[in-house]
Every structure is written in structure tokens, then in C-alpha cells.
């Protein structure tokens, strides 16, 4: 897949995720705003209802206080049902005190009938009197109500506010109305005068909270004079929890989107790394093919020359061909070793054969072997093995390869106009470590490349130098093996001055 295609997909997916996050955030903000509007409306409605209920309580107080019991008149009724003429007339009485009685009139039926007719006339007169009495009672009660209203207007504001708005009653009304409005949350309140001074308050009420949206206020007894008015202030300590409870279900969705975005970014990074690694592997294969072709061609040409009888008769020519075959075989073996080193990176952990090795002796042998190659280019190599305790627990083959790789790099990246100078040294550090350093006066490495030189397949650009061939595995192999052996490696280099690699390995602990 082309890099441009990957970038296009990455940008589209990134914009999609950002759009999704924006929509979720916008939805959450709208939900919170709607919840806050509902909260304010519910608080306003509840406080208004509480104020009205307190005013009704006050009106009830004056009615009970001023109204006297009305005495009911005597009720005179004839018993229901037809009464036999021979029995007589039955009348029921009920006094205002609640005493009930029956009266029966018996006698001559004709006389009783006469009494009944007379009674009908009497009943009509009684109904008229009763009607007039009820009218009088109505007028009396109306006058009483008018008197109560006047008392409320004139005397109510003189009553103590603690009696007019009892804390227990206010709390009961407040919680009941909030519940009716679907707002079951803790509430604290206080009664304050027109100057903001608190008459009384609940234990959890605070007035100095920065979030003023958690407060509400309502004027009480608005018919009172301005100087005697009081306000009911309420405070909701868990208002934020109440508001955000409506959007809690969005938090997991928001978190999952963030996780998906992080995974997507990580995936894109991995894709680019893998693509870069693939490109470097392709370069490696092309370079490796070129490196293999040269020694194979040289060996093939030498073998053909050996088939020529005239060549076999010349000892000097045979010696030259033998030298060519030997050198090219070594070169080919070295390239194969590089390929084998690359295979180590496909395994999580290398298989090591650890043993006690005298680092000074091993390094001295490597320097003596490498001296001819350095001198071939007009350079010199010096060993300063000052470590008094050089015994380390390492795999001797890999340890030797590490030193060889660093020395070979020094030769590859030497200056053309200046003789190569190599210094290999060892010393003991105070923290039971052996320090090995390999310094040269080569072309050096830019500081921005210091962290990347140990990456697999990475090769530092050498400008116009095309004679230097490599796979970008040498330093990656060195870094991996040093850490497998429990050590550390870092580089100290400046461009056009030289490079120094410093390796630290743990010494064998002596009991």
C-alpha cells in the first residue's frame, strides 16, 4: 500500500473520530443545559407552591382563632313513610347539643287528619323561618371572613416569622413539592430578612459557595410591608451530581471512543513502522544480493582460471588465485554471518552459552587479529587494557562479534584524508562494572542520529560516499547482544571529530 493511501485513510479516520467526539461532547453539553433548565424551573415552581401553602396556613390560623362555633337551630321533621291513621303522627327532633327524640300524636283519625292539614301550613311557615335563618348565618359567616381578612392584613406581619414559617413545616412542604416535581435530592434552606441576615437555617446550609446555580430564593408573604418581608433561600449541595446523573450513561461511550482513537493512532504508527521496516528489508535484500554476487563471481572466476593448464604451471598465479579464493570466502562467510545475525532479531531472546571470560585477553586477541586490516588502510590500533578485574560472564562468540562489529564500523567510516586511529580500552568502575570503550577519529555521527543508530536496518547517511556497504544490522546486533548479556551501551560522537562507543558489563560477584 502506498504511503499516500495510508495517510489518506489515517486523515479520514482521524477526522471521523474527531467528529464523533465533537458530536458526543455537544450532546452532553445540550443534555446538561436542558437538565439545568429543568432544575431551575422545578426549584422555582416548588418554592412558589411552598410560599402559597404558608399563606394558606396563615389564613387558616386566623379563621380558627377568630371564628366562633355556629349553633345550629332546632330541626323539626316528620318521620318518613306513611303512617297508619289509627297509629297517629310521629315527629323527630334533634337539638343543637345532639339529643334526638321522637313524638307520636295519636287519637281520632278525623282529628288527626285535621292536624295534618294544619301541620302542612305550619311546615310552610317553618321553612320560611329556616330560610331566613340560613340567610342570616351566611351573612354572619361572610362578615366573619371579612374580619379574618382584615386581621391578616393588619396583624399577620406582626407575628414572629418563626411562627408563620415554622422550620419543620417549611422542610416538609419543600421536600414534598420537590418530590412532586421529580427532584428527590438533599436540600438545605434558610429564612433571611430583607438585609440578608439569617433568621434561622438548617445545619447544612452555606451561603458562600461559588456555584450560585445551586441556590434558589422565594419571597414569603408578599402582602406584608416592604420593611417586614422575608425570603426563603434554598441550597442544593448535590446539585452537580443531580445534573450529571442524566449524562452518566455517556461517560462509557466517551471513554470507549477515546480508547478506539488511541488504538487507531497506535495502529497507524505500527503500520508506518512496518512499512518502513519492509522498505529497509527490501533494501537489505538488494544490498545483500549485491554483496553476495561479488565474492561468488570472484570465486567462480578463480575456479575457471584453475582449469587453465598454463595457470596451473605458474606458482605465482596459483598463489594469487589461492589468496583471492581465501579472501572472497572470508568475505562471503562474513556476509552469511550478517544474515544469521538478522535472524536473531526474529527471536525474542537469543540462545546464549554463558561462561567466565577474561575480557582483557579476549579483546587483546581481537586487536591482534584486526591490526592487519587497520594497517592495510594506513592506520593504527592501540589497546589500553587497564581493568584489574576483567572476568565477566558472557557468551564468548557473541562477545567477540560485538567487539569485531564496532572495530569494523570504525574502519568503514574512517576519514579518507587522515590516518585511522583506534583506541580500545578497559577499566573497572566503582559499582562492580567493567567498562570497555572503542574510540576512533572517523567521520563521526550527528547528534540527532545518536538514538537511531541502534535501530534495525537503520544506516546513517554518509553524504557522497558510495563505497560503504552495509545492512544496518551491525549496531542493532551489538545493542541487542550487550543487553542480552546484562550490560549497557551508549555512544559519544561529534561530526568530523570521531566516535566513542562505551560498553558496561556486570562483573562476576565474588563471595
C-alpha positions in Angstrom: 0.0 0.0 0.0 1.3 3.4 -0.9 2.2 5.8 1.8 -0.1 8.4 0.4 -3.0 5.9 0.6 -2.2 5.2 4.3 -2.0 8.9 5.0 -5.4 9.5 3.3 -7.0 6.7 5.3 -5.4 7.9 8.5 -6.6 11.5 8.0 -10.2 10.3 7.1 -10.3 8.1 10.2 -8.9 10.8 12.4 -11.5 13.3 11.2 -14.2 10.7 11.7 -13.1 10.1 15.3 -12.8 13.8 16.0 -16.3 14.4 14.5 -17.7 11.6 16.7 -16.1 13.1 19.8 -17.4 16.5 18.9 -20.9 15.2 18.5 -20.7 13.4 21.8 -19.4 16.4 23.6 -22.1 18.6 22.0 -24.8 16.2 23.0 -23.5 16.1 26.6 -23.5 19.9 26.8 -27.0 20.1 25.5 -28.2 17.4 27.9 -26.6 19.3 30.8 -28.1 22.6 29.7 -31.6 21.0 29.5 -31.2 19.4 32.8 -30.1 22.7 34.4 -33.2 24.5 32.9 -35.5 21.7 34.3 -33.8 22.1 37.6 -34.3 25.8 37.7 -38.0 25.5 36.7 -38.6 22.8 39.2 -37.0 24.8 42.0 -39.0 27.9 41.1 -42.3 26.0 40.9 -41.6 24.3 44.2 -40.7 27.5 46.1 -43.7 29.3 44.7 -46.0 26.5 45.9 -44.4 26.4 49.3 -45.0 30.2 49.7 -48.6 29.7 48.8 -49.1 26.9 51.2 -47.6 29.0 54.0 -50.0 31.8 53.2 -52.9 29.4 53.3 -51.7 28.1 56.7 -51.7 31.6 58.0 -55.3 32.2 56.7 -56.4 29.0 58.4 -54.8 30.2 61.6 -56.8 33.4 61.7 -60.0 31.5 60.8 -59.6 29.1 63.7 -58.5 31.9 66.0 -61.4 34.3 65.3 -64.3 32.2 64.2 -66.8 31.1 66.8 -68.8 27.9 66.6 -72.1 28.4 65.0 -75.1 27.0 66.9 -77.5 25.0 64.7 -81.2 25.6 65.1 -83.8 23.0 66.0 -84.7 20.7 63.2 -88.3 19.6 63.1 -89.1 16.7 60.7 -91.9 14.3 60.2 -90.8 10.7 60.1 -90.6 9.1 56.6 -93.2 6.7 55.3 -96.9 6.6 55.5 -98.2 6.2 59.0 -101.4 4.3 59.6 -104.2 6.7 60.6 -105.0 4.7 63.6 -101.4 5.0 64.9 -101.0 8.7 64.8 -98.4 11.2 63.7 -94.7 10.7 64.5 -92.3 13.7 64.7 -88.5 13.6 65.2 -86.5 16.3 67.0 -82.7 16.9 67.1 -81.3 19.6 69.3 -78.1 21.6 68.8 -76.5 19.6 71.6 -77.1 16.4 69.6 -80.1 15.0 71.6 -82.6 13.2 69.4 -86.2 12.3 70.3 -89.5 11.2 68.7 -93.0 12.4 69.5 -96.1 10.4 68.5 -99.6 12.1 68.3 -102.5 9.5 68.3 -106.3 9.9 68.5 -109.3 10.2 66.3 -108.3 9.7 62.7 -110.5 12.6 61.5 -108.9 14.9 64.1 -105.5 13.6 63.1 -106.2 14.5 59.5 -107.2 17.9 60.6 -103.9 18.2 62.5 -102.0 17.1 59.4 -103.6 19.8 57.3 -102.7 22.3 59.9 -99.3 20.8 60.1 -98.7 21.4 56.4 -99.4 25.1 56.9 -97.1 25.1 59.9 -94.4 23.4 57.9 -94.6 26.1 55.2 -94.2 28.7 57.9 -91.3 26.8 59.4 -89.4 26.6 56.0 -89.7 30.3 55.6 -88.3 30.9 59.0 -85.5 28.4 58.3 -84.6 30.1 55.1 -84.4 33.4 56.8 -82.2 31.9 59.5 -79.7 30.3 56.9 -79.5 33.7 55.2 -78.7 35.3 58.5 -76.0 32.6 59.1 -74.5 33.2 55.7 -74.3 37.0 56.2 -72.7 36.3 59.6 -70.1 34.0 58.2 -69.3 36.4 55.4 -68.8 39.1 57.9 -66.6 36.8 59.9 -64.4 36.0 56.8 -64.1 39.7 56.0 -63.0 40.3 59.6 -60.4 37.5 59.2 -59.0 39.1 56.0 -58.7 42.4 57.7 -56.9 40.8 60.6 -54.5 39.1 58.2 -53.8 42.4 56.5 -53.4 44.3 59.7 -52.0 41.8 62.2 -50.2 39.0 60.2 -46.9 40.8 59.7 -46.7 41.4 63.5 -46.5 37.7 64.1 -42.9 36.2 64.6 -41.6 34.7 61.3 -40.6 31.6 63.2 -44.3 31.0 63.9 -45.5 32.0 60.4 -42.9 29.8 58.7 -42.0 27.0 61.1 -38.8 25.2 60.1 -40.4 21.7 60.3 -43.4 22.8 58.2 -41.2 24.5 55.6 -39.0 21.5 55.3 -42.0 19.1 54.9 -43.6 21.3 52.3 -40.3 21.8 50.5 -39.4 18.2 50.2 -42.9 17.2 49.3 -43.0 19.8 46.4 -39.6 18.9 45.2 -40.6 15.2 45.1 -43.8 16.1 43.2 -41.5 17.8 40.6 -39.3 14.8 40.3 -36.4 16.3 42.2 -35.5 13.9 45.0 -32.2 15.4 46.2 -31.0 16.8 49.5 -32.0 20.4 50.2 -30.8 22.9 52.8 -32.7 26.2 53.4 -32.7 29.4 55.4 -35.1 32.3 56.2 -33.5 35.6 55.7 -34.7 39.2 56.1 -34.5 42.0 53.6 -30.9 42.7 54.6 -29.8 39.1 54.0 -29.5 38.3 57.7 -30.4 34.7 58.5 -33.3 34.3 60.9 -32.7 30.5 61.1 -31.1 27.9 58.8 -30.6 24.2 58.5 -27.3 22.7 59.6 -26.0 22.1 56.0 -26.9 25.5 54.6 -24.0 27.6 53.3 -24.2 30.9 51.6 -20.6 31.4 50.4 -20.4 28.7 47.7 -19.1 29.9 44.3 -21.6 27.9 42.3 -24.6 30.2 42.6 -26.7 28.0 40.3 -27.1 25.6 43.3 -29.2 28.3 45.1 -32.8 29.4 44.8 -34.9 32.1 46.5 -38.5 33.0 47.1 -40.3 35.9 48.7 -42.7 35.0 51.5 -45.9 36.7 52.5 -45.7 39.3 49.7 -48.7 41.3 51.1 -46.5 42.2 54.1 -45.0 45.7 54.2 -41.7 46.0 52.4 -39.8 46.5 55.6 -41.1 43.3 57.1 -40.6 40.9 54.2 -38.6 37.7 54.4 -37.2 35.4 51.8 -36.8 31.6 51.7 -33.4 30.7 50.4 -32.6 27.1 49.4 -29.3 25.4 48.7 -28.7 22.0 46.9 -25.3 20.6 47.9 -25.6 17.7 45.4 -26.9 19.8 42.5 -23.9 18.9 40.3 -24.4 15.1 40.9 -28.1 15.6 40.1 -27.3 17.4 36.8 -24.7 15.0 35.7 -26.7 11.9 36.6 -28.6 12.4 33.4 -25.4 12.1 31.3 -23.6 9.4 33.2 -24.5 6.8 30.5 -22.4 8.9 28.0 -19.2 8.6 30.0 -18.5 4.9 29.0 -19.3 5.8 25.4 -16.9 8.8 25.5 -14.3 6.6 27.2 -14.7 3.8 24.5 -14.3 6.4 21.8 -11.1 7.7 23.3 -9.8 4.2 23.6 -10.6 3.5 20.0 -8.9 6.7 19.0 -5.7 5.8 20.9 -5.8 2.3 19.4 -6.2 3.8 15.9 -3.3 6.1 16.4 -1.2 3.3 17.7 -2.2 1.1 14.7 -1.3 3.9 12.3 2.1 4.3 13.9 2.7 0.5 13.7 1.6 0.5 10.1 4.1 3.2 9.2 6.8 1.4 11.2 6.1 -1.9 9.5 6.1 -0.2 6.1 9.4 1.4 6.8 10.7 -1.9 8.1 9.6 -3.6 4.9 11.3 -0.9 2.8 14.5 -1.4 4.8 14.2 -5.2 4.4 13.9 -4.8 0.7 17.0 -2.6 0.7 18.7 -5.2 2.8 17.9 -8.0 0.3 19.0 -5.9 -2.6 22.2 -4.9 -0.8 22.8 -8.5 0.3 22.3 -9.8 -3.2 24.9 -7.3 -4.5 27.3 -8.2 -1.7 27.0 -11.9 -2.4 27.4 -11.6 -6.1 30.8 -10.0 -5.9 32.6 -12.8 -3.9 30.7 -15.5 -5.8 31.8 -14.0 -9.1 35.4 -13.7 -7.9 35.5 -17.4 -6.7 33.8 -18.5 -9.9 36.4 -16.7 -12.0 39.3 -18.1 -9.9 37.9 -21.6 -10.4 37.7 -21.1 -14.1 41.3 -19.9 -14.1 42.4 -23.1 -12.3 41.0 -25.1 -15.2 43.6 -23.4 -17.5 46.8 -25.5 -17.6 49.0 -22.5 -18.1 47.8 -21.0 -14.9 48.5 -24.2 -13.0 52.1 -24.2 -14.2 52.7 -20.8 -12.6 53.3 -20.9 -8.9 52.8 -17.2 -8.6 49.5 -17.3 -10.3 48.3 -20.2 -8.2 49.3 -18.3 -5.1 47.3 -15.2 -6.3 44.3 -17.3 -7.1 44.5 -19.1 -3.7 44.7 -15.7 -2.0 41.6 -14.4 -3.9 39.6 -17.6 -3.1 40.6 -17.3 0.6 39.7 -13.6 0.9 36.4 -13.9 -1.0 35.5 -17.0 1.1 36.1 -15.0 4.2 34.0 -12.1 2.8 31.2 -14.5 1.9 31.3 -16.0 5.3 31.1 -12.6 6.9 28.1 -11.7 4.8 26.4 -15.0 5.8 27.1 -14.2 9.4 25.4 -10.9 9.0 22.3 -12.8 7.7 22.4 -15.1 10.7 22.6 -12.1 12.9 19.5 -10.7 11.3 17.7 -14.0 12.2 18.4 -13.3 15.8 16.1 -10.3 15.7 13.1 -12.6 14.8 13.5 -14.4 18.1 12.5 -12.7 21.4 15.6 -14.0 23.2 18.9 -15.2 21.9 20.3 -18.6 23.0 23.5 -17.9 24.9 26.2 -20.1 26.3 27.4 -18.1 29.2 30.9 -18.7 30.7 33.6 -16.9 32.6 35.7 -14.9 30.1 38.8 -12.7 30.7 37.7 -9.6 28.8 41.3 -8.3 28.6 42.6 -11.4 27.0 39.7 -11.7 24.6 40.0 -8.1 23.5 43.8 -8.4 23.1 43.3 -11.4 20.7 40.7 -9.4 18.7 43.0 -6.4 18.4 46.0 -8.5 17.2 43.7 -10.2 14.6 42.3 -6.8 13.5 45.6 -5.0 13.4 46.4 -6.1 9.9 43.2 -4.8 8.5 43.7 -1.4 10.2 47.3 -1.2 9.0 46.1 -2.0 5.4 44.5 1.4 5.4 47.5 3.2 6.9 46.0 3.3 10.4 47.0 2.0 13.8 45.1 0.4 16.7 46.1 0.7 20.3 44.9 -1.4 23.3 44.8 0.1 26.8 43.6 -2.7 28.9 43.7 -1.3 32.5 40.9 -3.4 34.1 42.3 -5.1 37.2 39.3 -7.4 37.4 38.3 -8.3 33.8 36.3 -11.5 34.4 32.8 -11.4 33.0 30.0 -13.9 32.5 29.3 -13.8 28.7 28.9 -15.8 25.6 32.4 -15.7 24.2 31.4 -15.9 20.5 28.8 -13.1 20.7 31.1 -11.0 22.9 33.8 -11.3 20.2 31.3 -10.5 17.5 30.3 -7.3 19.4 33.9 -6.0 19.5 34.5 -7.0 15.9 31.4 -5.2 14.7 32.5 -1.9 16.5 36.0 -2.2 15.1 34.7 -2.9 11.6 32.4 0.2 11.8 35.4 2.3 12.7 37.2 1.1 9.6 34.2 1.6 7.3 33.6 5.2 8.5 37.2 6.4 8.6 38.3 9.7 7.1 39.8 9.5 3.7 42.3 12.3 4.2 43.5 11.3 7.7 45.1 8.0 9.0 42.7 6.0 11.2 43.5 5.8 14.8 41.7 3.3 17.0 41.9 3.0 20.8 40.4 0.1 22.7 40.5 0.3 26.5 39.0 -1.3 29.5 38.7 -0.3 33.2 36.9 -1.2 36.3 34.1 1.1 37.7 33.3 1.5 41.3 29.9 -0.1 41.0 31.2 -3.6 40.1 31.1 -2.9 36.4 33.6 -3.5 33.6 33.8 -0.6 31.1 35.0 -1.2 27.6 35.4 1.7 25.2 36.3 1.8 21.5 37.2 5.3 20.2 38.2 6.4 16.7 38.9 9.6 14.8 36.5 8.9 11.9 33.8 11.0 10.3 31.6 10.9 13.5 27.8 10.9 13.8 25.3 13.7 14.1 23.7 14.1 17.5 20.2 13.7 16.0 21.2 10.2 14.8 22.6 9.0 18.2 19.3 7.4 19.3 18.6 5.8 16.0 21.9 4.1 15.1 20.9 1.1 17.2 17.7 0.5 15.3 17.4 -2.5 13.0 18.2 -1.7 9.3 19.0 1.9 10.1 22.0 3.4 8.3 23.4 6.9 8.9 23.6 8.9 5.7 27.3 9.4 4.6 26.8 12.1 2.0 28.5 11.3 -1.3 30.3 8.2 0.0 29.0 5.2 -2.1 31.8 2.8 -1.3 30.5 2.0 2.2 28.2 -1.0 2.0 26.1 -2.2 5.0 22.9 -3.8 6.0 22.1 -1.6 9.0 22.4 -4.7 11.3 25.8 -4.3 12.9 25.0 -1.8 15.7 21.5 -3.3 16.1 23.1 -6.6 16.8 25.6 -5.0 19.2 22.9 -3.3 21.1 20.8 -6.5 21.4 23.7 -8.7 22.5 25.0 -6.2 25.1 21.6 -6.0 26.7 21.2 -9.8 26.5 24.4 -10.1 28.4 23.1 -7.7 31.1 25.1 -4.7 30.1 24.5 -1.3 28.6 25.9 0.6 25.6 25.9 4.3 24.6 27.6 6.4 22.0 29.6 9.7 22.3 30.2 11.2 18.9 30.7 14.5 17.1 30.5 15.1 13.4 34.0 15.2 11.8 35.7 14.6 15.1 35.2 10.9 15.9 33.1 8.4 17.7 33.4 6.5 21.0 31.3 3.5 22.0 31.2 2.7 25.7 30.0 -0.8 26.9 29.5 -1.6 30.5 29.1 -5.3 31.7 28.5 -6.6 35.1 31.5 -8.3 36.8 31.2 -11.8 38.4 30.2 -11.3 42.1 32.8 -12.7 44.4 31.6 -14.4 47.6 
